[in-house]
């Protein structure tokens, strides 16, 4: 039984961060344990705990009802129920039983496989304009660098902040920095204009230490989430190869991993223009293809199509999407809805820094419906996935075998 899983789930439940399905399962699990007498309460404690949990549940429901545009997470079929049951009934019950009877029960606090992998953490490397590199996970909090008139600050673990931008008064060439996360790493960045950036594992962003002129331009790899500070006089432009996203101020996610089948730009708030083809330095190239996104929409550019203008799939495809699924990584979750095993394993490989090896003629392509904290050991994630019946997994060092 894994205490970490239960602790995380119950923490999110108490703070109203769980999905509707998780709330229902926590409530059902609680009632089941009470009805079967598996929980041994001290005198007067049962009513207090029950009241606290019921109040939290009601507050979560009321908050959701007050948000007319809040997406409802729907998980269909036995797969999600089984996966959630593992988290709630097994992990949750184990946590409470251990907490209530640590000495008498003799239940171990963890049940980690010998071959196991811890989840990723906040780690990244900052490269300054002169080529100096700083390993941020080992750097002390505080000011870690000063370039021109800009101060680079690390206020706390996992965050990098540049001093406010008053650089439109400056002259001379811009100095550029790069922030890159390795596999099993993530990081947050506040740019000098106040825009906020989240980097997923194996991702990077290249940016100036001050924004000048009539635009704000950055380049990325991997997966990056943006909350752009509004400035109509200086559009914000994100580039990946010859694809760019142009915004004034908005919230959006770009998934541009080289091992994925497409570059996907997903809009959560505001409006963006996605441009493909032509020159990334031009905002009016004749051969450009453009798409305007509204909240809840995703622009899909098939991998390699920007380099092959005659491709059948050359057009930008715009579709509705589940934004919870797209930005789950930023919120500390794996959220798979109707995902195949290989898609799931690519995400796990980046976050846990493991190699995935497939054994056998084929792996079932049954859709998976799973939500689980990214702050979970790999063995527990694989146990949940096994409940779907789509595959069996084993861990050998930093290699995951999919059978």
C-alpha positions in Angstrom: 0.0 0.0 0.0 1.4 3.4 -1.0 0.9 6.2 1.4 2.1 8.8 -1.0 -0.8 8.2 -3.4 -3.4 8.4 -0.7 -1.8 11.5 0.8 -1.8 13.3 -2.5 -5.3 12.4 -3.4 -6.8 13.3 0.0 -4.8 16.6 0.0 -6.3 17.5 -3.3 -9.8 16.4 -2.1 -9.6 18.6 1.0 -8.6 21.6 -1.1 -11.2 21.1 -3.8 -8.8 20.2 -6.6 -10.1 16.7 -7.4 -12.3 15.9 -10.4 -16.0 15.1 -9.9 -15.2 11.4 -10.4 -12.5 11.4 -7.7 -14.8 13.2 -5.3 -17.5 10.6 -5.8 -15.1 7.8 -5.3 -13.6 9.3 -2.1 -17.1 9.7 -0.7 -18.0 6.2 -1.7 -14.8 4.8 -0.2 -15.4 6.7 3.0 -19.0 5.4 3.3 -17.9 1.9 2.5 -15.2 1.9 5.2 -17.7 3.3 7.7 -20.4 0.8 6.8 -18.0 -2.2 7.0 -16.5 -1.0 10.3 -12.9 -1.2 8.8 -12.1 2.2 10.4 -11.7 2.2 14.1 -12.5 5.7 15.3 -11.7 7.2 18.7 -14.6 8.5 20.7 -16.2 11.5 19.1 -13.9 11.5 16.1 -16.1 9.8 13.6 -18.7 12.6 13.5 -15.9 15.3 13.2 -14.1 13.6 10.3 -17.4 12.9 8.5 -18.5 16.5 8.9 -15.2 17.8 7.6 -15.3 15.5 4.5 -18.9 16.2 3.7 -18.3 20.0 4.0 -15.4 19.8 1.6 -17.3 17.7 -0.9 -20.3 20.2 -0.8 -18.0 23.2 -1.2 -16.3 21.5 -4.2 -19.7 20.8 -5.9 -21.0 24.3 -5.2 -17.8 25.9 -6.6 -18.1 23.8 -9.8 -21.8 24.8 -10.2 -20.8 28.4 -10.1 -18.4 28.0 -13.0 -20.6 27.6 -16.1 -17.7 27.1 -18.4 -15.7 24.7 -16.3 -15.2 21.5 -18.1 -16.6 18.3 -16.5 -14.2 15.4 -16.5 -16.0 12.3 -17.7 -14.4 8.9 -17.5 -16.2 6.1 -19.3 -16.2 2.4 -18.8 -14.7 -0.1 -16.4 -11.1 1.1 -17.0 -11.3 4.4 -15.2 -13.4 2.9 -12.3 -10.8 0.1 -11.8 -7.9 2.5 -11.9 -9.5 4.9 -9.5 -10.5 2.1 -7.2 -6.8 1.1 -6.9 -6.0 4.6 -5.8 -8.9 5.2 -3.5 -9.7 1.8 -1.9 -6.3 0.2 -1.8 -4.1 3.2 -1.2 -6.6 5.3 0.7 -7.6 2.5 3.0 -4.0 1.6 3.6 -3.1 5.1 4.5 -5.9 5.4 7.1 -5.3 2.0 8.5 -1.6 2.7 8.9 -2.4 6.1 10.4 -4.9 4.7 12.9 -3.0 1.5 13.9 0.7 2.0 13.1 2.0 -0.3 15.9 -0.7 -3.0 16.0 -1.2 -3.5 12.3 2.4 -4.0 11.4 1.6 -2.7 7.9 4.6 -1.3 6.1 4.3 2.3 5.1 5.5 1.7 1.6 5.3 -1.2 -0.9 7.9 -0.1 -3.4 9.3 -2.6 -5.9 13.1 -3.2 -5.7 13.2 -2.0 -9.4 11.4 1.3 -9.1 11.8 4.9 -10.4 11.0 8.0 -8.5 9.0 10.8 -10.2 10.6 13.8 -11.9 11.4 16.9 -10.0 12.1 20.7 -10.5 15.4 20.8 -12.3 16.7 22.7 -15.3 19.9 24.3 -16.7 20.1 28.0 -17.4 22.5 29.1 -20.2 23.5 32.8 -20.1 24.4 35.0 -23.0 28.1 34.4 -22.6 27.7 30.6 -22.6 27.9 30.2 -18.9 25.6 27.4 -17.6 24.0 27.2 -14.2 22.5 24.0 -12.8 19.4 25.5 -11.1 18.5 22.5 -8.9 21.9 22.9 -7.2 21.9 26.8 -7.2 21.0 28.6 -4.0 17.9 30.7 -3.8 18.3 34.4 -4.5 20.0 36.4 -7.3 22.0 33.9 -9.4 23.1 36.2 -12.3 23.1 39.8 -13.5 23.2 40.6 -17.2 23.2 44.2 -18.5 20.5 45.8 -16.4 18.6 42.5 -15.8 18.7 40.5 -12.6 18.1 36.8 -12.7 16.4 35.5 -9.5 15.6 32.1 -8.1 13.0 33.0 -5.4 12.3 29.3 -4.6 12.8 25.8 -5.8 11.5 25.3 -9.3 11.2 29.0 -10.2 13.3 31.5 -12.2 12.3 35.2 -12.4 13.8 38.1 -14.5 13.6 41.6 -13.1 10.8 43.8 -14.7 11.3 45.0 -18.2 12.0 48.7 -18.8 14.3 47.9 -21.7 12.4 49.7 -24.4 14.6 52.6 -23.4 17.8 50.5 -24.0 20.0 50.4 -27.0 22.3 47.8 -28.6 21.8 44.1 -29.4 19.7 41.9 -27.2 21.3 39.3 -24.9 19.6 35.9 -25.1 19.3 33.2 -22.4 18.1 29.6 -22.6 16.3 27.5 -20.0 16.2 23.7 -20.6 14.7 20.9 -18.6 16.1 17.3 -18.9 14.1 14.2 -18.9 12.4 13.9 -15.5 12.6 17.6 -15.0 10.2 20.6 -15.0 10.5 24.3 -14.3 8.7 27.7 -14.1 9.9 30.9 -15.6 8.8 34.6 -15.3 10.0 36.6 -18.3 11.0 40.3 -18.0 7.6 41.4 -19.3 5.7 39.5 -16.6 4.7 36.6 -18.8 4.7 33.2 -17.1 6.1 30.0 -18.6 6.0 26.4 -17.5 8.4 23.9 -19.1 7.5 20.2 -19.1 10.2 17.5 -19.1 12.8 17.5 -22.0 11.8 21.0 -23.1 13.5 24.4 -23.6 12.9 28.1 -24.3 15.2 30.6 -25.8 14.4 34.2 -24.9 15.9 37.7 -24.6 16.7 39.1 -21.2 14.7 42.2 -22.2 12.0 42.8 -24.8 12.5 45.8 -27.1 10.8 47.2 -30.2 7.4 46.1 -31.5 7.4 42.4 -30.6 8.3 39.8 -28.0 9.7 36.7 -29.6 10.8 33.4 -28.1 11.7 29.9 -29.4 10.8 26.6 -27.8 11.2 22.8 -28.0 9.2 20.1 -26.2 6.1 21.2 -24.3 5.6 24.7 -22.9 2.6 26.4 -21.3 2.3 30.2 -21.5 0.4 32.9 -19.6 1.3 35.9 -21.7 1.2 39.4 -20.2 -1.2 41.6 -22.2 0.6 44.3 -24.3 -1.2 45.2 -27.6 1.8 47.3 -28.7 4.1 44.2 -28.5 2.7 41.0 -29.8 4.1 37.8 -28.2 5.4 35.3 -30.8 6.4 31.7 -30.0 8.4 29.9 -32.6 9.1 26.2 -33.2 10.8 25.6 -36.6 8.7 27.3 -39.2 5.6 27.2 -37.0 4.7 30.3 -34.9 2.0 31.3 -32.5 1.1 35.0 -32.3 -0.7 36.5 -29.3 -1.3 39.7 -27.5 -2.1 38.2 -24.1 -3.6 34.8 -23.4 -3.1 31.3 -22.0 -2.1 28.5 -24.3 0.0 25.3 -24.5 2.3 24.2 -27.2 3.3 20.5 -27.5 6.2 20.2 -30.0 8.1 17.1 -29.1 10.1 15.6 -31.9 8.9 12.1 -31.2 5.2 13.1 -31.4 3.2 12.9 -34.6 2.2 16.5 -34.7 2.8 20.0 -33.2 -0.3 20.9 -31.1 -1.2 24.3 -30.0 -4.1 24.5 -27.5 -5.9 27.6 -26.4 -7.3 28.0 -22.9 -8.0 31.7 -22.7 -8.0 34.6 -25.2 -7.3 34.3 -28.9 -4.2 33.2 -30.9 -3.1 32.9 -34.5 -1.2 29.8 -35.5 1.0 30.2 -38.6 2.8 27.6 -40.6 5.1 27.8 -43.5 7.0 30.6 -45.0 9.6 32.4 -43.0 9.3 32.6 -39.2 10.8 36.1 -39.4 7.9 37.3 -41.6 4.4 38.0 -40.4 3.0 38.2 -44.0 4.6 35.5 -46.0 2.5 34.6 -49.1 2.7 30.9 -48.5 1.7 31.1 -44.9 -1.2 29.0 -43.6 -3.0 30.5 -40.6 -5.7 29.4 -38.1 -7.4 31.5 -35.5 -8.0 29.6 -32.3 -10.7 30.3 -29.7 -10.8 28.8 -26.1 -11.1 25.0 -26.1 -9.7 24.7 -29.6 -6.4 23.0 -30.8 -4.4 23.5 -33.9 -2.7 20.4 -35.2 0.3 20.5 -37.6 1.4 17.0 -38.7 5.1 16.4 -38.1 7.2 17.4 -41.1 4.3 18.9 -43.0 5.8 22.4 -42.7 8.9 21.2 -44.6 6.8 19.4 -47.2 4.4 22.0 -48.6 2.8 19.5 -51.1 1.9 17.0 -48.4 -1.7 15.8 -48.4 -1.9 16.6 -44.7 -0.3 20.0 -45.1 -3.3 22.0 -43.9 -3.5 23.2 -40.3 -6.3 21.1 -38.6 -8.4 22.9 -36.0 -10.5 20.8 -33.6 -12.2 21.0 -30.2 -10.2 19.3 -27.4 -10.2 18.5 -23.7 -8.0 21.2 -22.2 -7.9 19.3 -18.9 -6.1 16.5 -20.7 -3.7 18.9 -22.5 -2.5 20.9 -19.4 -2.7 18.2 -16.8 1.1 18.0 -16.7 1.2 21.7 -15.6 -1.2 20.9 -12.8 0.8 17.9 -11.6 -1.3 15.2 -13.1 -1.2 12.5 -15.7 -4.6 12.7 -17.4 -5.2 10.2 -20.1 -8.6 10.1 -21.8 -9.0 7.8 -24.7 -5.2 7.5 -25.0 -3.4 4.5 -26.4 -0.6 2.7 -24.6 2.2 4.2 -26.7 1.0 7.7 -26.2 0.9 7.1 -22.4 4.4 5.5 -22.4 6.0 8.4 -24.3 4.9 10.7 -21.4 6.0 8.4 -18.8 9.4 7.9 -20.5 10.1 11.7 -20.4 8.9 12.2 -16.8 10.7 9.2 -15.3 13.7 9.3 -17.7 13.3 5.6 -18.7 13.6 3.6 -21.9 10.4 1.8 -23.0 10.8 -1.6 -24.7 7.8 -3.4 -26.3 7.8 -7.2 -26.2 5.6 -9.5 -28.3 4.0 -9.1 -31.6 1.7 -6.3 -30.6 0.3 -4.3 -27.7 -3.5 -3.8 -27.4 -4.6 -0.4 -28.6 -7.5 -0.2 -26.1 -8.2 3.4 -25.0 -7.1 4.3 -21.5 -9.0 6.6 -19.1 -6.7 7.4 -16.2 -5.9 10.3 -14.0 -3.1 10.1 -11.4 -0.7 12.4 -9.7 2.7 12.9 -11.4 4.2 12.8 -7.9 3.8 9.0 -7.9 6.5 6.3 -8.2 6.6 4.6 -11.5 5.6 1.2 -10.2 2.3 2.6 -8.8 1.5 4.2 -12.1 2.2 1.0 -14.0 -0.1 -0.9 -11.5 -2.9 1.4 -12.4 -2.3 1.0 -16.1 -2.2 -2.8 -15.7 -5.8 -2.7 -14.3 -6.9 -1.6 -17.8 -5.9 -5.0 -19.1 -4.1 -3.5 -22.1 -0.6 -4.6 -21.2 1.7 -5.9 -18.5 4.7 -4.0 -17.3 8.0 -4.7 -15.6 10.9 -2.5 -14.5 14.5 -3.4 -15.1 16.7 -0.6 -13.9 15.7 2.4 -16.0 14.0 0.3 -18.6 10.3 -0.5 -18.7 9.2 -3.6 -20.5 5.7 -3.5 -22.0 4.3 -7.0 -22.6 
